[in-house]
Amino acid sequence: MVMQKRKRRNNKFFSVMLVLVVLGCLVVIGRQEYEIYRLKQEKAATEERIEALNAHKARLEEERKRLDDPKYLEKLAREDYNMVGKNEVPLFIVDEKKTAQEPQ
């Protein structure tokens, strides 16, 4: 009778320890799976950013090539810096609505 109680107690102890070990393993595996998920999300975001940067780089390369064209440079100078060529008369259009609204 004493032997059966001891065996039951040992079986119960073994079962509790087995459950604790399994739970511990599940926790460790769960953390690792979450870390893998997080790293995959980070990788996807990084790849997206790389694609955007490559597209931006391509646009800059195109702009750099266009800057070698004298006609494009002239267009930029006229539009962005209000420059005029030789023998040209500058013409400025004044918006009357804006000048009327400005405080004096």
N, C-alpha and C positions, 0 to 999 in steps of 0.2 A: 504494500500500500504506500509506504514511504517512497519507494522507488518510482511508482507511477506519478506521484506528486512532483518529484524531482524532474522526471521526464517531461511532464506537462509544463513545468516552470521553465525548463531549458528550451522546450519547443516554443513557448510563448516569448521568451527572451530572444530566441533566434528569429522568430517572425517579426517582432518589433524592430530588431536591428536590420533585418532585410528590408522592411518598409522604409526605414530611415535612410538606408543606403540608396534605395531606388529613388526616393524623393530628392536626395542630394544630387544624384546623377541627373534627374530631370531638371533641376534648377540650373545646374551647370550647362546642360545641353540647351536649355531655353535661353540662357544668357548668350551663348555662342551663336545661336540662330538669330537672335536680335542683333548682335554685332554684325553678322553677315548681311542681314537685311539693311542695316544702317549704312554699311560700306557700299552695298550695291546702289542705294539711293544717292550716296555721295558721288559715286563713279558716274552715274547717269547725269547728275547735275554738272559735273566737271566736263563730261563729253559735250554736253549742250553748250557750255561756255566756250569750249574749244572751237566748236562749229561757228559760234557767233564771232569769235575773234578771227577765225580764218576768213569769214565773209567780210569783216571789217578790213582785214589786211588786204584782201583782193580789191576792195573799193579804193583803198589808199594807193595801191599799186597802179590802178587805172588813173587816178588823179595825178600821180607822179608822172606817168607817161604823157598825160594831156598837158602837163606843165612845160613839156618840151616844144609844144606847138605855139608859135608866135601869135596866131590868130586867137587861140584860147586865152593866152596871157593878156592880149589886148582887150578881149571881152571882159575878163575879170577886172582889169584896171578901170574900164569904163563903168561897169556895174557897181563894183564894191568901193572904189576910191574916187568916183566922179571925175576921172581924168578925161582930158580931151586931146585930140591929135593936133598936129601942126595945121595951121590955116583953118581951124575949126573954131566956131564961136560957141562958148558954153551957153546953154539955155537952162534956166532954172524955172520950174513951175511951182508957184506958191499956192498953197491951199488956203483960200480965204476963210474957210470955216475954222481951221486951226489957228490962224492968226487972230481971228476975232475972239476966240475963246481964251487965249493966253492972257494972263493978268499983266497989266502995264505998270 
